[in-house]
Amino acid sequence: MDNFPLVEIEGTPYEIGFQHGKLFKDKIAGSITCYEEMFMDYSNLSWERAKELSKRLIDVIRDYNPDYLEEIRGVAEGSGFDFLDILALNCRSELVFVGNEFDKADGGCTSIGISNDVGLEGDAFLAHNWDWKTSQRSSMIMMKIRQKNGKPDIFMITEAGIIGKTGFNSAGIGLFLNALSTNQAPKGLPLHMAMRGILDCETLAEAIKAATKEELGCCANFMIGHKNGECIDIEIENEEFDVLYPKDGIIVHTNHFISNRLPAAPRKDTSKRKFTDSFIRLGRADKLLRKKGIDIGEKDIMSVLTDHVEYPSSICRHEDPKVEKGMRMGTVFSMVINLTKETIYFCKGNPCEQKYEEYHL
């Protein structure tokens, strides 16, 4: 299969997972290989040990939503992989904190929210560059998920094997993630489960509750928009969180805490020291959008997402050959959602090199 294949899946949580696993067995193998190597590079953690550690999170996931364990089980049985292989994939962000080498991490993401106050034709937008290991492009999939459990349909872009990620749902909720960290890594709900929880919501208020009702297993920032024209941003660290609202219709987030209430003492923001380019990407994206001011449309946002100031650690990020090979990051994909018109513009790779393609839920 080409990178980012698109399929439509329908059924119960188990049936959805089984089809996911059966269709994308080879790409799931790629995801496992990626994180097997990453766990060793970052945390000196073997894959077998990671699988054992992931068992601790079974009850946490079950308490949050047992449907997600059923879907994970379906992925495992559809693909032929062990249940713990798929569980470890879905807990991969939490497992990497087992070691103390996460400070080596390079890379980050840029997220943009435009409310209907300043959007072109009164439309609202959500946009994102996902910066990660570019090798994962070959393990990325696109799914239209039709759920039989009463939850919204979901258009999701994810790493094969992971059941919660970036997406847009039929209720009008759009979601992107930015990595954050403090000097404490709590034990809690895997953030990819919280992401699926958000995509199962119908309103922004429900999305805030889904993101925060359980302590997360690692810090996270969720940029969320709704077709009703509003956007919010949720910063989460340990047991505390804050919700940020657009200023003059624009909100941007990268990889450090913006809230003046977070992190709560005595915890400290360690992401701002790891991702020093985060400040430049934040300021640059915000400045470019505010120069436009009003009538901000898809093309304006795409122009920001292709920006190369501070190359290679720019908004449109490219691998830095000076960085240790296992730690290099680049823009895996770029995505713009017109929340109002329910249209998705998706770029398979760096937006300076590839065109955006149009999709609908």
C-alpha positions in Angstrom: 0.0 0.0 0.0 1.0 3.6 -0.6 1.6 5.9 2.4 -1.6 7.1 4.1 -4.1 4.7 2.4 -7.8 5.5 3.1 -10.3 2.9 4.0 -13.9 3.0 5.4 -14.7 0.7 8.4 -18.0 0.1 10.1 -19.1 -2.0 13.0 -18.9 -2.6 16.8 -15.7 -1.6 18.6 -14.3 -5.1 18.1 -15.4 -5.3 14.5 -13.8 -1.9 13.7 -10.6 -3.1 15.4 -10.5 -6.4 13.6 -10.9 -4.7 10.2 -8.2 -2.2 11.1 -5.8 -5.1 12.0 -6.6 -7.3 9.0 -6.3 -4.5 6.5 -3.1 -3.0 7.9 -1.1 -5.9 9.3 2.1 -4.9 7.4 1.8 -1.2 8.5 1.2 -2.3 12.1 4.4 -4.3 11.9 6.1 -1.0 10.8 4.7 0.8 13.8 6.0 -1.9 16.1 9.4 -1.7 14.6 9.5 2.1 14.9 8.7 2.0 18.6 10.8 -1.0 19.4 13.8 1.0 18.1 12.6 4.3 19.7 12.1 2.7 23.1 15.7 1.5 23.0 17.1 4.8 21.6 15.2 7.0 24.1 14.8 4.8 27.2 16.9 1.7 26.8 13.6 -0.2 27.1 13.1 -3.5 25.3 9.9 -4.2 23.4 9.2 -7.3 25.6 9.6 -5.1 28.8 7.4 -2.4 27.3 4.7 -5.0 26.7 4.9 -6.1 30.3 4.7 -2.5 31.5 1.7 -1.9 29.4 -0.3 -4.4 31.4 -0.5 -1.8 34.2 -2.7 0.3 32.0 -5.4 -2.2 31.2 -7.6 -1.4 34.1 -7.1 2.3 33.6 -8.3 2.0 30.0 -11.2 -0.3 31.0 -12.4 2.2 33.6 -12.2 5.1 31.0 -14.0 3.2 28.3 -14.1 -0.6 27.9 -15.0 -0.2 24.2 -11.4 0.9 23.6 -10.0 -2.4 25.0 -12.4 -4.3 22.7 -11.1 -2.3 19.7 -7.5 -3.0 20.7 -8.3 -6.7 21.0 -9.9 -6.6 17.6 -6.8 -5.0 16.1 -4.7 -7.7 17.6 -6.8 -10.6 16.4 -7.3 -9.1 13.0 -3.6 -8.5 12.5 -2.4 -11.7 14.2 -0.2 -9.7 16.7 -0.3 -10.4 20.4 -2.8 -8.2 22.4 0.1 -6.8 24.3 1.9 -5.7 21.1 -1.1 -3.6 20.2 -1.6 -2.4 23.8 2.0 -1.2 23.9 1.5 0.7 20.7 -1.5 2.5 22.2 0.5 3.3 25.3 3.7 4.3 23.5 3.8 7.9 24.7 3.6 6.8 28.3 6.1 3.9 28.0 8.9 6.2 26.6 8.9 8.0 30.0 10.1 4.8 31.7 13.7 5.8 30.8 15.4 9.2 31.5 16.6 10.0 28.0 13.5 11.8 26.7 15.5 15.0 26.9 17.2 13.8 23.7 14.0 14.2 21.8 14.1 16.6 18.9 11.0 17.9 17.1 7.6 19.2 17.8 4.2 20.1 16.3 2.5 23.4 15.4 -1.3 23.7 15.8 -3.5 26.6 14.7 -7.1 27.5 15.6 -9.1 30.2 13.7 -12.6 31.0 15.0 -15.3 32.2 12.8 -14.8 35.8 13.9 -11.8 36.1 11.6 -12.2 33.2 9.2 -12.8 33.7 5.5 -16.6 33.8 4.8 -17.2 33.3 8.5 -15.7 29.8 8.5 -13.7 28.3 11.4 -10.5 26.4 10.9 -8.2 24.0 12.7 -4.7 23.2 11.3 -1.6 21.3 12.2 1.9 20.1 11.2 2.7 16.8 12.9 6.4 16.6 13.4 7.7 13.1 14.3 9.9 10.4 12.9 9.5 10.7 9.1 9.9 6.9 8.8 6.4 6.6 10.2 4.9 8.0 7.0 5.0 4.4 5.7 3.0 3.3 8.7 0.3 6.0 8.6 -3.3 5.2 7.7 -6.5 7.2 7.1 -9.8 5.7 8.3 -13.4 6.7 8.0 -14.9 5.0 11.0 -18.7 4.4 11.2 -19.5 3.4 14.8 -22.5 1.2 15.7 -22.4 2.2 19.4 -24.1 5.6 18.9 -20.9 7.6 18.8 -20.1 10.0 15.9 -18.4 8.9 12.7 -14.7 9.7 12.6 -12.2 10.6 9.9 -8.9 9.7 11.6 -5.3 9.9 10.6 -3.3 7.5 12.8 -0.3 5.3 13.1 -1.4 1.8 12.2 -2.4 -0.1 15.3 -3.3 3.0 17.4 -7.0 3.6 17.8 -7.0 7.3 18.9 -5.3 10.1 17.1 -5.8 13.2 15.0 -9.2 13.6 13.4 -12.5 15.2 12.7 -15.9 13.7 13.5 -19.5 14.0 12.2 -20.5 16.1 15.2 -18.1 18.8 14.0 -15.2 18.2 16.5 -11.6 18.5 15.2 -8.6 17.5 17.2 -4.8 17.9 17.1 -2.1 17.1 19.7 1.1 18.9 20.8 3.6 17.2 23.1 4.4 18.8 26.5 6.3 17.6 29.5 7.2 18.4 33.1 9.8 17.0 35.5 7.2 14.5 36.7 5.6 11.8 34.6 2.4 10.5 36.4 0.8 7.2 35.9 -2.6 7.5 34.3 -4.7 7.2 31.1 -2.7 6.8 27.9 -3.1 10.1 26.0 -4.2 8.3 22.8 -7.2 6.9 24.6 -8.1 10.5 25.7 -7.8 11.5 22.0 -10.2 8.8 21.0 -12.5 10.0 23.8 -12.4 13.5 22.5 -13.3 12.3 19.0 -16.3 10.4 20.5 -17.7 13.7 21.7 -20.3 16.1 20.2 -19.6 19.4 22.0 -16.5 21.3 23.2 -17.7 21.0 26.8 -17.9 17.2 26.4 -14.4 17.2 24.8 -12.9 19.1 27.8 -14.5 16.5 30.1 -13.2 13.6 28.0 -9.7 15.0 28.0 -9.5 15.7 31.8 -11.8 13.4 33.7 -8.9 11.0 34.3 -5.3 11.9 35.0 -3.2 11.5 31.9 -0.2 9.3 31.7 1.9 12.1 30.3 1.4 15.8 29.6 -0.4 16.9 26.5 -1.9 19.8 24.6 -5.1 19.3 22.7 -6.2 21.9 20.1 -9.9 21.4 19.5 -12.3 23.1 17.2 -16.0 22.8 16.4 -18.2 23.4 13.4 -20.1 25.9 15.5 -17.2 28.3 14.9 -15.3 28.1 18.2 -11.8 26.8 19.0 -10.2 26.0 22.4 -6.9 24.7 23.6 -6.4 22.4 26.6 -3.0 22.2 28.3 -2.8 19.2 30.7 0.0 18.4 33.2 -0.2 15.8 35.8 -3.4 16.4 37.8 -3.9 20.0 36.6 -5.2 21.5 33.3 -6.1 24.9 31.8 -8.4 25.8 28.9 -7.2 28.6 26.6 -9.4 30.6 24.3 -8.5 32.4 21.0 -7.5 36.0 21.3 -9.1 38.1 18.5 -10.1 34.8 16.8 -6.6 33.3 16.6 -4.9 30.7 18.8 -1.5 28.9 18.2 0.2 26.3 20.2 3.6 24.5 19.9 5.5 22.5 22.5 5.7 24.6 25.7 3.2 25.7 28.3 1.5 29.0 27.6 -0.9 29.1 30.5 0.3 31.3 33.4 -1.2 28.8 35.8 0.8 25.8 34.5 2.7 23.8 35.4 1.6 23.9 39.0 4.4 24.2 41.6 6.7 22.5 42.3 6.5 21.0 38.8 8.5 22.6 36.0 8.0 22.9 32.3 10.8 20.7 30.8 9.5 20.9 27.3 10.6 24.5 26.9 14.2 23.5 27.4 14.0 20.5 25.1 12.1 22.2 22.3 13.6 25.7 22.2 12.4 26.1 18.6 8.9 25.9 20.1 9.1 29.6 21.0 10.1 30.6 17.4 7.4 28.5 15.8 4.7 29.8 18.1 5.7 33.5 17.6 6.2 33.1 13.9 2.8 31.4 13.2 1.0 33.9 15.4 2.7 36.8 13.8 1.9 35.7 10.2 -1.7 35.0 11.0 -2.2 38.3 12.8 -0.6 40.2 9.9 -3.5 38.8 7.8 -5.9 39.8 10.6 -9.2 38.9 9.1 -10.6 36.8 6.3 -8.1 34.1 7.1 -8.7 31.1 4.7 -7.2 27.8 3.8 -4.5 29.2 1.6 -3.4 31.7 4.3 -3.0 28.8 6.8 -1.2 26.6 4.4 1.2 29.4 3.7 2.0 29.5 7.5 2.4 25.7 7.6 5.0 25.8 4.8 7.1 28.5 6.6 10.9 27.8 6.7 12.2 30.5 9.0 14.7 28.8 11.4 15.1 25.9 8.9 15.4 23.0 9.5 13.6 23.3 12.9 11.0 25.5 11.3 7.2 25.3 11.2 7.6 23.1 8.1 10.2 20.9 9.7 13.0 18.9 8.0 15.4 16.4 9.5 18.6 17.9 10.8 21.6 15.9 9.7 23.6 17.3 12.7 21.2 15.5 15.1 21.8 11.9 16.0 20.0 9.7 13.5 17.6 8.0 15.9 16.5 11.4 17.2 15.8 13.2 14.0 12.3 14.6 13.3 10.5 16.1 10.4 7.0 17.0 9.3 5.2 13.7 8.8 2.0 15.3 7.5 0.1 18.7 7.4 -3.6 19.1 7.8 -6.1 21.9 7.5 -9.8 21.4 8.5 -12.5 23.8 7.4 -14.7 23.1 10.4 -17.7 25.0 9.0 -17.8 23.4 5.6 -16.6 20.1 7.0 -13.7 19.8 4.5 -10.3 18.3 5.2 -7.2 19.3 3.3 -4.4 16.8 3.9 -0.8 16.8 2.8 1.2 13.5 2.9 4.6 14.8 3.9 6.2 18.3 4.1 3.7 20.9 2.7 6.6 22.6 0.9 7.1 19.4 -1.2 3.6 17.9 -1.5 0.1 19.2 -2.4 -2.9 19.3 -0.1 -5.6 16.8 -1.1 -9.3 17.3 -0.3 -11.3 14.9 1.8 -14.8 14.7 3.3 -16.2 12.6 6.2 
